[in-house]
């Protein structure tokens, strides 16, 4: 019997352009069994996709777009979280 499971992919891009370069990422796989290891940050030097657009072309669906950052005068050079975070998902079949 096959069931659907969700996979979540979080890509941080260099800019708000969907085709811009991936600079950080995380992946959470609901299709893995409890004994299988989830991806950990730093597991790979190469991102799973070079951009959100490339992930979309491989079947991922965008479910969250980033809110564009607001820079207050005098605070333009302060660091914070990565501003261009996209959340994607896809459903995969597993056999139980």
C-alpha positions in Angstrom: 0.0 0.0 0.0 1.4 3.4 -0.9 0.9 6.6 1.0 1.9 10.2 0.4 4.5 12.0 2.6 5.5 15.6 2.6 9.1 16.9 2.0 9.9 20.5 2.9 12.8 22.3 1.3 14.0 25.7 2.6 16.2 27.7 0.3 17.9 31.0 1.2 18.8 33.0 -1.9 21.2 35.8 -2.6 18.4 38.1 -3.7 14.6 38.0 -4.1 14.9 36.8 -7.7 13.7 33.2 -7.9 16.6 32.5 -10.3 19.3 33.9 -7.9 21.9 31.7 -6.3 21.1 29.5 -3.2 23.4 30.5 -0.3 21.9 28.3 2.5 19.4 25.5 2.7 17.7 22.9 4.8 15.5 19.8 3.9 13.0 17.9 6.0 11.8 14.6 4.7 8.6 13.1 5.9 9.2 10.1 3.7 12.2 8.9 5.8 11.6 6.3 8.4 12.4 7.1 12.1 15.7 5.2 11.8 16.9 7.2 8.8 18.8 10.3 9.3 17.5 13.8 8.3 19.7 16.2 6.6 21.8 18.3 9.0 23.1 21.8 8.3 26.6 21.5 6.9 26.0 18.0 5.4 26.9 19.2 2.0 28.9 22.0 0.3 26.7 21.9 -2.7 23.0 22.9 -2.4 20.4 20.5 -3.6 19.3 23.2 -6.2 21.1 26.3 -7.4 17.9 28.4 -7.2 14.2 28.2 -6.4 13.4 28.2 -10.1 15.5 25.1 -10.6 13.7 23.4 -7.7 10.3 24.3 -9.2 11.4 22.8 -12.5 12.1 19.6 -10.6 8.6 19.4 -9.1 8.8 21.4 -5.9 6.0 23.9 -5.1 6.6 27.2 -3.4 4.5 27.6 -0.3 6.1 30.7 1.2 7.7 33.7 -0.2 9.9 36.0 1.9 8.8 39.4 3.1 11.2 41.8 1.7 13.5 43.4 4.3 13.0 46.9 5.5 16.2 48.8 6.2 15.9 51.7 8.6 18.2 54.7 7.9 21.4 54.2 9.8 21.0 50.4 10.2 21.7 49.3 6.6 24.8 47.4 7.6 23.6 45.6 10.7 23.3 41.8 10.3 20.3 39.7 11.0 18.6 36.6 9.6 19.0 35.8 5.9 16.2 37.8 4.3 15.4 35.8 1.1 14.0 32.5 2.5 11.7 30.4 0.3 9.8 27.4 1.6 9.0 24.7 -0.9 7.2 21.3 -0.6 6.5 18.2 -2.6 4.6 15.0 -1.9 6.2 11.7 -2.5 4.8 8.2 -2.4 6.1 5.6 0.0 5.3 2.0 0.1 4.6 0.5 3.5 
